[in-house]
Amino acid sequence: MDLFGDDTPAQPTRRAEGDEDADFKAIVNNLTTAAYKEWPNEAGFDGLTEERGPIEIPVSGHIPPWATGSLFRTGPGIYKVEDTVVGTFRTNHWFDGLAHTHRFDIVPDHDAAKGSGVKVFYSSRRQSDQMMEHVRKHGDRKYFSFAQRRDPCLGLFAKVMSTWRAIRASPEDRGIENISVAVHTDMPWPVSAANPIPGPQPELSEGQKSQAPLSQGGHRAGLLQNVWITTDNAGLKRFDPDTLEPIGFAAQQNLHPDLVGPTSSAHAQRDPITGDVFNFNLQFGRQPTYRIFRVSASTGETEILAAINGPGIRPAYIHSFYLTPSFVVLCVPSSHLGLGGLKVLWERNLLDAIEPFDTSKKCKWFVVDRLHGKGLVEQFETDAGFFFHTVNAFEEIPDPKTGEGTLICDVVDYPTLDVMYGLYYDVLLQRNDADKEFFGNPTTSENAMARLTRYHIPLSGYLTDDEKVDEKVTPAIQKAFTIPAPHAGELPAINPRFVTKCYRYVYSLAHLGRSTAADSIVKTDIETREALFWNISPGHNPGEAIFIPRPGGSEEDDGVLLSIVLDGKKKTSYLVCLDARTMKELGRAEMGFAVGLGFHGVHVAGDLGTLSC
C-alpha cells in the first residue's frame, strides 16, 4: 500500500490530521508485508569511493543564487574492509560505518543565461584511513563503537586487556577514532585544544590557525575558521575545510579538567545570539554524573553550569538535548547503561551495554539555569521512551516580572528502544532474514516509527533573580501532543532563524515503509498538523534536509531545502533543492556515482574562497 498510489504524482502530497491513523497503519502494513523489496538502497552503503576533487557536477533546473556557499555533510561510508589478516572485515551497525565527509560548493554561475544561476562542485574524503589500516593489520576495530560486537572467540584475558588498552589510550592515539555524526563550524574554543592527527599535516591559513570568531545559528556566514566532526563520545575531530583531511583531535577534558567522562552529545547546542556553545559530559561510575557546561564565544573559556548526580540518576545513551534562551534542558531517556556505565568498557560498544527496555525506567528531565548561576532548578519524570533528536525549545513567559510561564520542548521520539536494532546492516540490506525478523513483527515496526512530541514544562519564577529555588512548587510536565509517522520523521530541521523561538514548521525524513530507510521528506505544520510530502521517485532515498532561509524573507518557510538523495536503481546520487514552502523540486545537481546515506551537515553561506580545481 502506497500513500501516493501506484505512480508517484508530480505534485506534493498533502495530508491532514484526520489522515494520521490511516497513514500510520499503511506504513506498518508496508513494512510487515516487505514492500521495501522493490526499493533498492545497497548503493548507499557499499562500494562508496572518495572524490577528492573538487569536480563539477551538472545542474538542471534552478538553484537560487542566494543559496551559494558550502554544504558540509558527514556520516558512514564503507562498512567493509577487504584483505585483512582475517579476511573481509564487516561492520555490524550503520552508526559504525567508517566516517566519510563531503563538501558541495554552490558558486555563482557568471554565464547564468545558459544555466541555473549557479555551479556545483563536489569533493569528499574518508576520515578513518588510520582506522582502516588498523583493521587490515589486526582484523578488528580499535577503541569503542556504537554497536560493533566483539569477536566471540576472544577469551576473558583478551577482553580484559583490550579494555585496559582502550582506557589507557593517549590523546594522540585516540585521533584515529571513527567520528562521523555531526559537523560544527567556527567553534569558540582555541584550536590549540586539539592534538594533531599523527602523520603529515596540511598547511593552514593564518585565519584557520587563529581563535574562531562568533557565527550565526545553523546557517553560518563569513570566513570559515575551523570545522569539527562530533559523535556521542567526548572526542572531537578537526578537519581542513578545503581538503577535508583530518588534522586534529580534542577531548572535552581539553576544555575543562572536570569533563572527564567518556560520553557526550554529538549535537552541541549554540546560542543563536551570543555564539556560546553548550553540551554535557557524562562520567561513569558508582555515582554517574552529568556535567552541563558552556564554552564562551567571547573568551573561549569553559564553565560548568551544573553537576547532576544522586539517587535514581542513571547513565544513559543520549544523542541530543534542549536549549532555550534561559535554560539547558537535559532529558535522560530509558536507554540506561549497565553497571553505572562501566558495562560500555566491557562490551566495547554502547548498544550492547544498554539494559533491556522496561516501562518502569522513566525518562528524567533536568532544567538548568544558564543566566543567573542557579544551577539545577527543576526535575521531572515522564513515561519511559527513547529519542535521538530534539527539534527545538522555547519559552512562553506571559508575565516577565514574575517569571511564570512555560518551556516548550519538541522532540522526535519512540515508545521503546527498538529503533536502534533496526539500523543493523543486516536489516537495512535485507541479509540473513534480519529484515523479516525485525519488520515482520507489527509491534516492532510500530515501535520503530518516529513521532513528533511536544512537552510543556511549567516555570515558577526561575527567570527572576529570586534565590529561593527550593521553595518553588511546580506542576508536573505535560505532553501537549504527538504527531505519528509518517506525518513526522527523523533528522528534523527548522529554519535556523527560529532556533530557541516559537516556530511552526518542521522538515524531516519520513518513512513510508517502502524502503528499509527513510523514503520521503515531509514538512510538518505544528499549528494545523498538516503534512506536506515531497513526492520522491521510487527507489530514491533522501538524506537530512538542510534549511537555507531566503535573505530578507519574512515568512518562516521562505527558503529552500538541500538534501543528498540516493537513486538506488541507477546507483547514483544527486543534490536536490526544494522550495521549503511548496515542497516542489526547483533543481538538482547529479553525480555519476553514489554518495553514502549519511547523518548530518551544515551549510556555510557566502564566498569561502577560490576553488582549486
PLY file of the C-alpha trace (Angstrom):
ply
format ascii 1.0
element vertex 613
property float x
property float y
property float z
element edge 612
property int vertex1
property int vertex2
end_header
0.00 0.00 0.00
1.34 3.43 -1.00
0.04 6.77 0.24
0.91 8.18 -3.17
-0.83 5.46 -5.16
0.75 3.21 -7.77
2.55 6.05 -9.53
4.24 8.97 -7.82
2.28 12.13 -8.77
4.05 15.26 -9.90
2.63 17.44 -7.11
3.49 17.15 -3.41
1.02 15.12 -1.36
-0.93 16.96 1.35
-2.32 15.01 4.32
-4.39 16.28 7.24
-4.61 15.44 10.94
-7.58 13.23 10.19
-5.36 11.01 7.99
-2.82 10.25 10.71
-4.19 6.92 11.95
-4.81 5.51 8.48
-1.40 6.61 7.20
0.36 5.09 10.20
-1.40 1.76 9.62
-0.47 1.92 5.94
3.26 2.25 6.59
3.22 -0.56 9.16
1.46 -2.72 6.59
4.14 -1.83 4.02
6.85 -2.96 6.43
5.22 -6.17 7.62
4.47 -7.21 4.01
8.04 -6.37 2.91
7.02 -3.73 0.34
10.61 -2.48 0.64
11.83 -5.37 -1.52
11.14 -3.22 -4.59
13.17 -0.25 -3.28
16.93 -0.92 -3.64
19.31 1.06 -1.42
22.50 -1.06 -1.33
24.48 1.61 -3.21
24.10 3.96 -0.26
26.08 1.62 2.00
28.55 -0.37 -0.13
31.17 0.35 -2.77
31.50 4.03 -1.83
34.53 5.91 -3.14
36.36 9.16 -2.44
36.29 12.08 -4.87
38.99 14.41 -3.58
38.25 16.88 -6.39
36.63 19.30 -6.44
34.81 18.08 -9.52
31.99 19.98 -11.20
28.63 18.22 -11.29
25.98 19.29 -13.81
22.99 21.30 -12.63
19.47 21.09 -14.03
16.52 23.26 -13.09
17.18 26.23 -10.82
19.11 26.58 -7.56
18.77 30.19 -6.34
21.99 32.23 -6.25
21.33 33.21 -2.61
21.89 29.52 -1.70
25.55 29.83 -2.62
28.08 28.61 -0.08
29.39 25.24 1.06
27.32 22.31 2.26
29.37 20.02 4.51
27.95 16.56 5.14
29.25 13.64 7.20
28.22 10.12 8.06
29.10 6.49 7.43
30.94 5.49 4.29
32.06 1.96 3.56
31.33 -0.75 6.11
33.64 -3.47 4.75
37.42 -3.64 4.79
38.96 -6.16 2.40
42.25 -8.04 2.69
42.63 -8.01 6.47
44.56 -10.67 8.37
41.23 -12.44 8.97
39.73 -11.88 5.52
36.92 -9.38 4.93
36.00 -7.34 7.99
32.35 -6.22 8.19
30.91 -3.52 10.39
27.69 -4.60 12.13
25.75 -1.36 12.56
25.09 1.66 10.34
26.23 4.05 13.08
29.69 2.45 12.91
30.24 2.75 9.16
33.66 4.28 8.52
33.48 8.08 8.57
33.21 9.87 5.22
32.88 13.66 4.85
31.54 15.54 1.83
31.59 19.13 0.59
29.27 20.62 -2.02
30.32 24.10 -3.16
27.49 26.11 -4.70
29.02 29.06 -6.53
27.60 31.77 -8.80
27.48 30.94 -12.50
28.61 34.07 -14.29
27.11 32.73 -17.51
23.71 32.39 -15.88
21.83 32.74 -19.17
22.97 29.25 -20.08
22.41 27.59 -16.74
20.59 27.60 -13.42
22.40 30.60 -11.98
24.91 28.51 -10.01
27.56 25.87 -10.48
28.08 22.98 -8.07
31.40 21.36 -7.20
31.83 18.23 -5.11
34.65 16.68 -3.10
34.84 14.04 -0.38
37.31 12.32 1.87
37.33 9.43 4.30
38.04 10.38 7.90
39.09 6.91 9.09
42.08 5.90 6.97
44.11 5.07 10.07
41.27 3.03 11.49
41.06 1.11 8.20
44.79 0.44 8.32
44.47 -0.89 11.86
41.65 -3.20 10.75
43.75 -4.52 7.88
46.66 -5.31 10.20
44.73 -6.71 13.16
41.33 -7.82 11.85
39.37 -5.79 14.43
38.40 -2.23 15.28
40.28 -0.19 17.83
38.52 1.51 20.74
34.82 1.86 21.36
31.94 1.86 18.90
28.19 2.22 18.87
27.35 -1.43 18.23
30.34 -3.34 16.80
30.28 -6.72 18.52
33.39 -8.30 20.00
34.90 -11.35 18.41
33.10 -14.23 20.21
36.32 -16.25 20.08
38.13 -13.81 22.38
38.92 -15.24 25.77
38.48 -13.48 29.11
42.10 -12.34 29.28
42.00 -10.85 25.78
38.79 -8.94 26.61
40.28 -7.52 29.78
43.50 -6.46 28.06
41.70 -4.82 25.10
39.50 -2.86 27.52
42.56 -1.77 29.51
44.37 -0.62 26.35
41.37 1.49 25.33
41.21 3.17 28.74
44.95 3.91 28.65
44.95 5.31 25.11
46.82 8.58 24.64
45.03 11.62 23.17
47.23 11.45 20.06
46.45 7.76 19.54
42.73 8.36 20.02
42.79 10.61 16.97
42.22 7.58 14.76
38.76 7.03 16.26
35.74 6.81 13.96
33.88 10.12 14.39
31.14 10.74 11.84
27.85 12.13 13.18
27.60 15.95 13.11
29.53 18.87 11.63
30.22 22.05 13.63
31.89 25.16 12.27
33.69 28.07 13.93
33.66 26.57 17.41
34.76 29.08 20.07
37.48 27.13 21.84
41.12 27.71 20.84
42.24 25.37 18.09
45.28 24.70 20.27
42.94 22.41 22.27
43.33 19.84 19.51
46.10 17.26 19.42
47.40 16.74 15.88
46.45 13.61 13.98
49.64 11.53 13.50
51.17 11.94 10.06
51.88 14.84 7.66
49.77 17.93 8.28
48.31 20.31 5.68
49.40 23.93 5.76
46.73 26.11 7.39
45.99 29.74 6.64
46.61 32.33 9.33
42.84 32.64 9.80
42.45 28.91 10.36
45.23 28.96 12.95
43.52 31.66 14.98
40.77 31.67 17.55
37.34 31.22 15.95
35.01 34.24 15.77
31.30 34.36 16.50
28.92 32.85 13.96
25.18 32.78 13.47
22.93 29.76 14.12
22.99 26.82 11.73
23.46 28.98 8.63
26.89 30.46 9.11
28.38 33.48 7.45
31.87 34.83 6.85
35.30 33.27 6.54
35.32 29.72 7.84
37.85 29.33 10.64
37.57 25.74 11.82
35.40 22.68 11.23
34.87 19.78 13.62
33.09 16.43 13.48
31.47 15.05 16.62
29.86 11.84 17.78
28.35 10.65 21.07
31.64 10.36 22.90
33.68 13.16 24.41
36.05 13.36 21.43
36.02 15.84 18.56
37.88 15.57 15.27
39.00 18.64 13.36
39.38 18.58 9.58
40.70 21.00 6.99
37.70 22.72 5.36
39.40 22.85 1.95
40.92 19.38 1.61
38.63 17.66 4.17
41.74 15.99 5.60
41.58 15.18 9.35
44.11 17.37 11.16
43.36 17.28 14.88
41.63 15.52 17.76
40.41 17.02 21.03
38.74 15.64 24.13
36.31 17.65 26.25
38.81 17.42 29.08
41.00 19.75 26.99
38.27 22.35 27.51
37.85 21.86 31.29
39.65 19.44 33.65
36.36 18.24 35.19
34.98 16.97 31.86
36.48 13.52 32.39
33.54 11.37 31.26
33.72 9.31 28.06
30.34 10.21 26.50
28.51 13.35 25.47
26.09 14.62 22.82
27.01 14.81 19.15
24.67 17.80 18.93
26.25 20.60 20.92
23.77 23.48 21.12
24.66 27.04 20.23
23.12 30.28 21.42
22.00 31.99 18.18
22.74 35.45 19.63
25.96 35.11 21.64
27.50 32.12 19.86
28.14 30.37 23.21
28.25 26.56 22.91
26.55 24.20 25.38
26.85 20.45 25.93
27.03 17.85 28.66
29.68 15.35 29.71
28.72 12.03 31.32
31.11 10.45 33.83
30.58 6.74 34.56
30.97 5.03 37.93
29.16 4.30 41.19
27.82 7.84 41.16
27.33 8.75 37.48
27.50 12.50 36.91
26.16 14.67 34.10
28.09 17.95 33.87
26.33 20.66 31.89
28.84 23.16 30.51
29.14 26.28 28.42
32.02 27.46 26.21
32.00 31.25 25.93
32.25 32.59 22.38
33.77 35.84 23.62
36.53 34.36 25.80
36.85 30.68 24.79
36.60 29.72 28.47
34.54 26.75 29.65
32.23 26.92 32.68
30.40 24.08 34.44
26.77 25.18 34.90
25.60 22.15 36.90
26.77 18.71 38.04
23.80 16.34 38.18
24.06 13.14 40.23
22.45 11.37 43.13
19.93 8.61 43.90
17.96 7.38 40.90
20.10 9.19 38.33
21.29 6.65 35.78
23.83 6.97 32.97
22.19 6.69 29.55
22.87 6.93 25.85
21.76 10.47 24.95
22.16 11.90 21.46
20.82 15.45 21.96
19.28 17.90 24.43
17.42 21.23 24.52
18.46 24.87 24.69
16.15 27.82 25.40
17.08 31.48 25.93
17.31 30.89 29.70
17.85 27.15 30.25
19.63 23.98 29.23
17.16 21.09 29.43
18.55 17.56 29.62
16.19 14.61 29.19
17.67 11.25 30.23
15.75 8.58 28.28
15.26 4.90 29.15
18.45 3.86 27.31
20.24 3.14 30.60
23.82 1.85 30.54
24.56 -1.11 32.78
26.90 -1.12 35.80
26.91 2.64 36.16
28.09 2.92 32.54
31.08 0.65 33.12
29.47 -2.07 31.00
30.40 0.04 27.97
34.07 -0.60 28.77
33.45 -4.35 28.90
31.25 -4.64 25.81
33.38 -2.08 23.94
30.18 -0.66 22.46
27.17 1.33 23.63
24.29 -0.74 22.28
25.23 -4.00 23.98
25.79 -2.06 27.22
22.21 -0.71 27.23
19.91 -2.51 29.66
16.71 -4.14 28.32
13.82 -1.74 27.91
11.48 -1.53 30.90
8.47 0.76 31.26
9.46 1.36 34.88
12.60 3.20 33.70
11.05 6.63 33.40
12.58 9.47 31.40
14.07 12.04 33.76
14.18 15.73 32.89
16.60 18.27 34.36
16.25 22.04 33.87
19.49 24.00 34.34
19.59 27.79 34.58
22.12 29.38 32.23
21.60 33.06 33.08
21.61 33.55 36.85
24.01 30.87 38.09
21.29 28.88 39.90
22.38 25.51 38.51
19.75 22.75 38.53
16.38 24.40 39.17
13.87 21.63 38.42
13.49 17.97 37.55
10.58 15.89 36.25
9.69 12.39 35.09
7.76 11.26 32.01
6.84 7.84 30.65
9.62 5.51 29.54
10.82 6.02 25.99
13.73 6.97 23.77
14.81 9.66 21.32
17.71 10.59 19.10
16.87 14.18 18.16
15.35 17.14 19.88
13.79 19.61 17.43
13.57 22.99 19.17
12.72 24.57 22.53
11.49 27.99 23.53
9.83 29.89 26.36
6.37 31.40 26.75
6.51 33.99 29.54
3.19 35.89 29.89
4.49 37.87 32.91
8.23 38.65 32.74
8.11 40.29 36.19
7.21 37.04 37.97
8.98 34.66 35.60
5.85 32.48 35.47
5.43 30.70 32.16
6.11 27.55 30.18
9.03 25.85 28.48
8.03 24.25 25.16
10.20 21.25 24.19
9.74 19.38 20.90
11.36 16.02 20.19
11.28 13.16 17.69
10.83 10.16 19.98
9.92 6.47 20.23
7.97 4.37 22.76
10.79 1.78 23.11
14.44 1.20 22.16
13.55 -0.96 19.12
14.57 1.61 16.50
18.28 1.18 17.29
18.12 -2.51 16.41
16.54 -1.76 13.04
19.72 0.02 11.95
21.98 -3.01 11.79
23.31 -3.50 8.27
21.67 -6.92 8.09
18.26 -5.25 8.47
18.95 -2.31 6.16
20.47 -4.53 3.46
17.96 -7.39 3.93
20.50 -10.08 4.77
20.09 -13.32 6.67
16.33 -12.66 7.03
17.12 -9.95 9.60
14.69 -7.58 7.89
11.85 -10.11 8.12
12.59 -10.77 11.77
12.55 -7.06 12.56
9.86 -5.56 10.31
7.76 -8.71 10.13
6.70 -8.15 13.73
3.93 -5.49 13.64
4.67 -4.35 17.20
8.36 -3.85 16.45
7.56 -1.98 13.22
5.19 0.31 15.09
7.69 1.00 17.85
10.46 1.81 15.36
8.46 4.60 13.67
9.32 8.16 14.69
6.77 10.56 16.16
6.92 14.28 16.90
6.04 15.03 20.54
5.64 18.35 22.32
6.11 18.76 26.08
5.09 21.70 28.25
7.28 22.36 31.30
5.70 24.86 33.72
8.01 27.56 35.07
7.61 29.09 38.51
9.67 32.24 38.79
13.02 30.86 37.62
13.58 33.76 35.25
13.84 36.24 38.13
16.77 36.88 40.44
14.89 35.20 43.31
17.29 32.80 45.03
14.61 30.76 46.85
14.59 27.98 44.28
13.88 25.22 46.80
10.61 26.83 47.90
9.07 26.89 44.44
6.32 24.36 43.69
5.97 23.42 40.03
3.21 21.30 38.43
4.18 18.18 36.51
5.43 18.25 32.92
2.65 17.78 30.37
2.58 16.10 26.96
0.78 18.54 24.66
0.51 16.37 21.52
2.10 13.62 19.45
2.19 13.54 15.63
2.83 9.98 14.38
4.81 8.74 11.39
4.80 9.35 8.51
3.46 12.87 9.20
6.74 13.48 11.02
10.07 11.73 10.76
13.74 11.66 11.70
16.67 14.07 11.32
14.41 17.09 11.94
15.37 20.54 10.68
13.86 24.00 11.08
14.55 27.49 9.79
17.70 28.36 11.81
16.37 31.87 12.41
13.77 30.30 14.72
16.13 28.37 16.98
15.03 28.90 20.64
11.96 30.81 19.34
8.30 30.00 18.80
8.06 28.34 15.39
5.64 26.43 13.16
7.35 24.14 10.62
9.50 21.02 10.95
11.21 19.33 7.98
12.20 15.71 8.47
12.81 12.38 6.74
9.62 10.37 6.58
9.50 6.60 6.47
6.57 5.39 4.38
7.58 1.74 4.67
8.55 1.46 1.01
12.25 1.11 1.91
14.27 -0.11 4.86
15.47 3.53 5.18
13.71 6.90 5.01
11.94 7.32 1.67
10.49 10.85 1.63
10.86 14.38 3.03
7.89 15.80 4.94
7.02 19.34 6.03
5.00 19.22 9.26
2.83 22.18 10.23
2.70 22.08 14.03
-0.22 24.50 14.19
-2.57 22.71 11.76
-0.95 19.24 11.92
-0.94 19.20 8.13
1.84 17.17 6.48
3.19 18.01 3.02
5.33 15.32 1.36
7.89 15.75 -1.40
6.97 13.02 -3.85
10.30 11.39 -4.32
10.76 8.95 -7.21
10.51 5.21 -6.44
13.85 3.75 -5.38
15.20 7.08 -4.13
16.29 7.69 -0.50
16.83 11.25 0.78
19.30 12.48 3.36
18.82 15.12 6.04
17.20 18.30 4.68
19.18 21.49 5.40
17.08 24.68 5.51
18.56 27.81 3.90
16.46 30.92 4.57
15.96 33.44 1.80
17.83 36.68 2.60
15.28 39.26 3.64
12.49 36.69 3.81
9.83 37.42 6.43
7.94 34.11 6.45
9.23 31.11 8.40
9.06 28.77 5.39
10.59 31.25 2.92
13.70 29.37 1.88
14.97 26.20 0.27
15.94 22.72 1.42
19.10 20.95 0.30
19.25 17.15 0.51
21.56 14.47 -0.87
19.41 11.79 -2.48
20.37 8.25 -3.47
18.91 6.79 -6.67
19.12 3.15 -5.67
18.17 1.88 -9.12
20.86 3.81 -11.00
23.31 3.59 -8.04
23.98 7.31 -8.26
23.22 10.33 -6.07
22.16 13.93 -6.57
21.90 17.16 -4.61
18.28 18.32 -4.72
16.95 21.81 -3.99
13.32 22.03 -2.82
11.11 25.05 -2.25
10.56 24.91 1.52
7.11 26.48 1.18
5.62 24.25 -1.53
7.91 21.19 -1.25
8.33 21.25 -5.03
11.68 20.50 -6.63
13.48 23.55 -8.00
16.70 22.00 -9.27
19.31 19.33 -8.79
22.98 18.56 -9.37
23.52 14.95 -10.46
26.56 12.82 -9.82
27.53 9.74 -11.77
28.27 7.80 -8.56
26.66 7.10 -5.20
27.17 9.10 -2.02
26.61 7.20 1.22
23.39 7.63 3.15
24.70 9.83 5.93
23.71 11.70 9.06
24.12 15.46 9.46
25.52 18.52 7.80
25.77 22.30 7.84
25.51 24.97 5.16
28.08 27.75 5.36
26.84 30.78 3.46
28.71 33.06 1.10
32.02 33.12 -0.72
34.51 30.94 1.16
37.40 31.48 -1.18
38.59 30.28 -4.55
38.14 26.66 -5.54
41.31 24.88 -6.56
40.21 22.64 -9.40
0 1
1 2
2 3
3 4
4 5
5 6
6 7
7 8
8 9
9 10
10 11
11 12
12 13
13 14
14 15
15 16
16 17
17 18
18 19
19 20
20 21
21 22
22 23
23 24
24 25
25 26
26 27
27 28
28 29
29 30
30 31
31 32
32 33
33 34
34 35
35 36
36 37
37 38
38 39
39 40
40 41
41 42
42 43
43 44
44 45
45 46
46 47
47 48
48 49
49 50
50 51
51 52
52 53
53 54
54 55
55 56
56 57
57 58
58 59
59 60
60 61
61 62
62 63
63 64
64 65
65 66
66 67
67 68
68 69
69 70
70 71
71 72
72 73
73 74
74 75
75 76
76 77
77 78
78 79
79 80
80 81
81 82
82 83
83 84
84 85
85 86
86 87
87 88
88 89
89 90
90 91
91 92
92 93
93 94
94 95
95 96
96 97
97 98
98 99
99 100
100 101
101 102
102 103
103 104
104 105
105 106
106 107
107 108
108 109
109 110
110 111
111 112
112 113
113 114
114 115
115 116
116 117
117 118
118 119
119 120
120 121
121 122
122 123
123 124
124 125
125 126
126 127
127 128
128 129
129 130
130 131
131 132
132 133
133 134
134 135
135 136
136 137
137 138
138 139
139 140
140 141
141 142
142 143
143 144
144 145
145 146
146 147
147 148
148 149
149 150
150 151
151 152
152 153
153 154
154 155
155 156
156 157
157 158
158 159
159 160
160 161
161 162
162 163
163 164
164 165
165 166
166 167
167 168
168 169
169 170
170 171
171 172
172 173
173 174
174 175
175 176
176 177
177 178
178 179
179 180
180 181
181 182
182 183
183 184
184 185
185 186
186 187
187 188
188 189
189 190
190 191
191 192
192 193
193 194
194 195
195 196
196 197
197 198
198 199
199 200
200 201
201 202
202 203
203 204
204 205
205 206
206 207
207 208
208 209
209 210
210 211
211 212
212 213
213 214
214 215
215 216
216 217
217 218
218 219
219 220
220 221
221 222
222 223
223 224
224 225
225 226
226 227
227 228
228 229
229 230
230 231
231 232
232 233
233 234
234 235
235 236
236 237
237 238
238 239
239 240
240 241
241 242
242 243
243 244
244 245
245 246
246 247
247 248
248 249
249 250
250 251
251 252
252 253
253 254
254 255
255 256
256 257
257 258
258 259
259 260
260 261
261 262
262 263
263 264
264 265
265 266
266 267
267 268
268 269
269 270
270 271
271 272
272 273
273 274
274 275
275 276
276 277
277 278
278 279
279 280
280 281
281 282
282 283
283 284
284 285
285 286
286 287
287 288
288 289
289 290
290 291
291 292
292 293
293 294
294 295
295 296
296 297
297 298
298 299
299 300
300 301
301 302
302 303
303 304
304 305
305 306
306 307
307 308
308 309
309 310
310 311
311 312
312 313
313 314
314 315
315 316
316 317
317 318
318 319
319 320
320 321
321 322
322 323
323 324
324 325
325 326
326 327
327 328
328 329
329 330
330 331
331 332
332 333
333 334
334 335
335 336
336 337
337 338
338 339
339 340
340 341
341 342
342 343
343 344
344 345
345 346
346 347
347 348
348 349
349 350
350 351
351 352
352 353
353 354
354 355
355 356
356 357
357 358
358 359
359 360
360 361
361 362
362 363
363 364
364 365
365 366
366 367
367 368
368 369
369 370
370 371
371 372
372 373
373 374
374 375
375 376
376 377
377 378
378 379
379 380
380 381
381 382
382 383
383 384
384 385
385 386
386 387
387 388
388 389
389 390
390 391
391 392
392 393
393 394
394 395
395 396
396 397
397 398
398 399
399 400
400 401
401 402
402 403
403 404
404 405
405 406
406 407
407 408
408 409
409 410
410 411
411 412
412 413
413 414
414 415
415 416
416 417
417 418
418 419
419 420
420 421
421 422
422 423
423 424
424 425
425 426
426 427
427 428
428 429
429 430
430 431
431 432
432 433
433 434
434 435
435 436
436 437
437 438
438 439
439 440
440 441
441 442
442 443
443 444
444 445
445 446
446 447
447 448
448 449
449 450
450 451
451 452
452 453
453 454
454 455
455 456
456 457
457 458
458 459
459 460
460 461
461 462
462 463
463 464
464 465
465 466
466 467
467 468
468 469
469 470
470 471
471 472
472 473
473 474
474 475
475 476
476 477
477 478
478 479
479 480
480 481
481 482
482 483
483 484
484 485
485 486
486 487
487 488
488 489
489 490
490 491
491 492
492 493
493 494
494 495
495 496
496 497
497 498
498 499
499 500
500 501
501 502
502 503
503 504
504 505
505 506
506 507
507 508
508 509
509 510
510 511
511 512
512 513
513 514
514 515
515 516
516 517
517 518
518 519
519 520
520 521
521 522
522 523
523 524
524 525
525 526
526 527
527 528
528 529
529 530
530 531
531 532
532 533
533 534
534 535
535 536
536 537
537 538
538 539
539 540
540 541
541 542
542 543
543 544
544 545
545 546
546 547
547 548
548 549
549 550
550 551
551 552
552 553
553 554
554 555
555 556
556 557
557 558
558 559
559 560
560 561
561 562
562 563
563 564
564 565
565 566
566 567
567 568
568 569
569 570
570 571
571 572
572 573
573 574
574 575
575 576
576 577
577 578
578 579
579 580
580 581
581 582
582 583
583 584
584 585
585 586
586 587
587 588
588 589
589 590
590 591
591 592
592 593
593 594
594 595
595 596
596 597
597 598
598 599
599 600
600 601
601 602
602 603
603 604
604 605
605 606
606 607
607 608
608 609
609 610
610 611
611 612
